[in-house]
Amino acid sequence: MTRPGIREYALLLILALMWGSSFTFIKISVHAYSPLVVAAGRLTFAALVLWCFALIRKSDMPKGRRAWVSTFLVALVGNAIPFFLISYGETRVDAGLAAILMSTVPLTTVVLAHFFTHDEKLSLGKVIGVVLGTIGVIVLVGPETLSGLGGEFLFQLAILVAAVGYAISSLVARNLRDQPRIGSTAVILTFAAAMLIPFTLILDRPWTMDWHLEGALSILYLGMFPTGIAMFLILQLIAVAGASFLVFNNYLVPAVGVVISFIVLGEVPQPNALVALAVILAGIAASQMRFKRKSVALDANGAKNDPIAPVMEVPHGEKSKSHQ
């Protein structure tokens, strides 16, 4: 593992652009198709992309019953359900606001990890981060919506539940640390697509919907870049710079999401959204701090704080292959 250079920072920025742009393209997609069609289409295309990577890299498949059960759970809780909920939420919520709401993922992971793991307990920095993150969410959605009176509350809540799903899946994915990453990700995306396709065909009957070129291209973009190629870039970054390097992405994605939604969709963020973004980012920063304690190793830090690091870590045996 080497010190991150210009190439790694460029890849990190590209990754942030992909993930940040996903909220804008989801917004475009749900204007043309139903949330189920958008989520299922995105996952199906992403699975095809990852299988191509798996074949090219000759990646092995997950081994053992525990690994296969874990891939199924990650597919359900971390992909199928969240992708649908985010798409559903964005039928009424601006893309920029969705990006900010989803930035609570690392803070949610910190809380769940305290109760469900033995080695990732809350520290002072994490507590401060969670408090700031909670304040940021309240500022963003508005105190009145917490009583259920806000017209957009259910749609905002859907996105927050998706964030919780991501956090839960990151804990389950700890079981995949020693599994082949490309092959495991291809299986996860395949499971997730298979979960949504039957509901999509039965409930929405997509063949009866009007063809919409912009919406269809947006779904293809979501599958290829923020879901498919982004996973491959994560593998490369972790192999070279370590999992903790990806923590910086938590700071970039919500800001990029707000900027892209403004440029493409003309969504002007409200003052409370900008304040909430600042508070949530401050919370993420605080959760990374260590008070009166020696900093842990690079890999351990990243694995504990990055919500996707446990899924995408490259096993020691595969690190050498990634440089070939």
N, C-alpha and C positions, 0 to 999 in steps of 0.2 A: 504494500500500500504506500502511495506517495503523497506528498503535499499537493493539495489542489492547485492547478495552474490555470492559465487563461482558457484552455480547452474545457476543463471541468466547469469553470464558472459560466462559460458560454453554453454548455449543455444544461446547466442548472437553469439558466435564463430561458432557454428553449423549452425546457420542461414546464417552467412556470407559465410561459406563454400558452402552451398547450392546455394545461389544466385551467388556467384563468379564462381562456377563451371558451372552454366547454360550456360555461353558463350562458354565454351569448348564443351559441349554436343550439343549445337545448331550447332557449327561448324561441328561436326561429323555427325549430322543428315542431314545437307544440302548437304553433300557430297553424301548422299544416296538417299534423297528424295527432292522434291521441297519445297520452303519456305512455300507455302500454306499447304502442307501436314504436315510439321513439326509443324506449328502454330496450325492448326486445331486439329491434333492428341494430342498435348500437352494440349490444353484447354479441349478437350473431356475427357481425362483421369483424369485431375485435377478436373473437375466437378464431376466425379464419386467419387473421393477421398473425396471431401468436402461434398457430399451428405451422404456418410457413416458417416462422423463426425457429420453432422447435425442430422442424425437419432440416433446415439449413445448418443449425448448430448441433444437430444430432443429439438433442437433449433426451435424457431418460425421463421416465414417468415416475410419479410418486410411488413409494414402496411401503407396503404395510397397511393394515386395516385402519390404524389410527390416522395415518396420513390421508387416506381416502375419505374418511369421515370428516376430517378437518377441512379438506378442500370443498366438500359438500356444504359444510356450515359457513365457510367463508364466502362461497358463491351465493348462498341464501341471504345471509345477514349483511355481508359486505359488498354485494354487487346487485343481485336481483331486486331486493326490496329497496335499497337506497336509490338505485337508478330510477326506479319507478316513482318513488316519493319525490325526488328532486324534480323530475319531469312534471309530475302532478302539481307540485308547489309553484313551479314557474309558469303555470297557466295563469296565475294571478300575481305572482311576485316578480319584481324586476330582477334581471340577471345579476346586476351589481349587488343587490341586497342578498340574493341567494349565495353569492360568493362570500360575502361577509358572514352570513349565518353558518356556512360550512367551515369557516375558519376556526370554529369552536371544536373541531375534531381533536386536535392534540390535547386540549384542556379536558375534554370528556374522557379521553384515553387515560390521562393522569389519574382521574378520580376512580375509574373502574379498575385500573391496575392496582390501586392501593388495596382494594377489597378482594381481588381475585388472583393476586400473585403474591409470592413470598419475597421477591427481591426488588419490587418497584413501589415502595411505600411513599406516602406523602412527605414532602419536606417543607420547610418554611417557604422556599421559593415557589414550590408547586401550589401551596395553599394560597399565596398571594396571587399567583397566576389564575387560579380557579375563581377567586373572588372578583378579580378584574374582568375576567371573561364573562362571568354572570352579569356584572354591572353593564358590560358592553352589550350583551344580548337584550337586557331590559331597556337600555337606551335605544337600541335599534328597533325593536318591535313596538316600543311604547308601553308604559306601565298600564294603560287602560286595556290593552289587548290581552294582558295576563288574566283578566277577568272573563275573557271570552267575548267581549263586546266588540272588538275590532273585526271589521269585515274580512280582513286578510289573515286573521289569526290562524285558522286551520291550515292554510297554505304555508304560512311561515312555520307552523308547528311540524308539518310534514317534512320540511327541509331539516329542521332540528332533529327530528327522529332519525332521518337518514344519517346525520352526523353521529348519533349514538350508535347506529348500526355499524358504521365504519370503525368506531372505537372498539366495539365488542369483537368485530372480526379480527382486529389487530391482535387481540389477546388470544383468540383461537388460533391465529396463524403462528403463534409461537411454536406450535407442534410441527410446523413445516420448516423449521430452521435448517434441518439437515437434509432436506429434500431438494431435488433439482428444481431450480427456480423457473426456468422457461417452461419446462414441461408441466410443473405444478400450476403455473399461471394459465396455461392453455386449458388445462382441465377445469380450473375454477371458472373461467369464462364460458366454457362449454356447458358446464352444469348450470350456470346462471341463465344462459340463453335458453336452455332446455326447460327451465322452470317457468319462464315467461311466455314462451312461444304458444303453448296450449291455451293459456288465458287470452292471449292476443287474438288467436284464430277464432276462439269460441265467442268471446265477448265483443270484440271490435270488428271482426271480419274485414281486415284491411283491404281485401280485394274490392270491396264496395266503396272505398274512399276515393275521392278525386285525386288524380295524380298532381303532385306539386313538386316541381323540379328543385326549387330552393330548399324545401323541406327535406327532400330525399338526399340532396347533396350534403346537407347539414348532418343528417344521420350517418352518412358514410364518413364524413370528417370526424365525427365523434368516435366512431368505431376505430378508424385507422390511427388517428393521432392521440387525443387525450386518453384513450383506453388501451389501444394496441401498441403503437410505437413508443408511447410514454413508458410503458412497462419495460420495454427493451432498454431505453435510456437509463432507467433506474438501475438495471443490472450493471451497466457499464460504469456508472458513477460510483456505485458501492464497491465494485471490484477495484477501482483505482483510488477513490478518495475516502471511502468508508461511509457507513450508514449515517453517522452523525452529520455529515455534510448536507444530507437531504433535509435536515431540520430547518435550514435557511429557506427552503421552499414554502414552509408554513407562513413566512412573512411576505413572500412575493405573490402567492396565488390570489389572495383576496384583493390586494391592491391592483394587480393586473386585471382581475375580473371586473373591477369597477371601471378602470380606464377603457378596456375593450368594449364594455357595454355602452359607455358614453360615446365612443368613436363610431361603433357600428350601428347601435340602436338609438342613439341620441338620448339615452337615459341620464338625466342629471341627478346625481346623488343629493339627497337632502342633507342639511347640516347635521341632523341627528345620526345619519348613516356614517358620515365622516368621523364624527366624534366616537361612535361605536367602534368603527374600524381601528381608530387609534388606541382605544381602551383595550380591545381584544388583542391587538398586536403587542401592547405592553404586557398583557397577561401571559402571552406565549413567551415573551422575552423573560419575564420573571420566573416562569416555570423551568427555564433552562439554567437559572442561577443556582449556585451552591454557596450557602452561608456557613462560614466557619468550618468548612469541610474541604478536604483535598478533592480536586476534580477527579472524576473517574476516567477510565481509559476511553479513547476515542470511540471505539466500536460500541462499548457498553452504553455510553452516553446517547449515541444515536439510536440504538435499539430500544432504549427506554423511552425516548421522547418523540421519535418519529413514528406516526401512526401506521405507516406502511412498511417500515424497516423490517419487522419480523417476517413479513411475507417475502420481501425481495432480497434479503441478505444472501450472499453467494457463499455456499459451503466452501471450506478450505480446499477441498479437492477440485472444485470447479474454477477457482480464482485464476489459476494458471491458464486455463483454457480461454478465459475471456480476453487475454492479452494476445492471443494468437491471431 
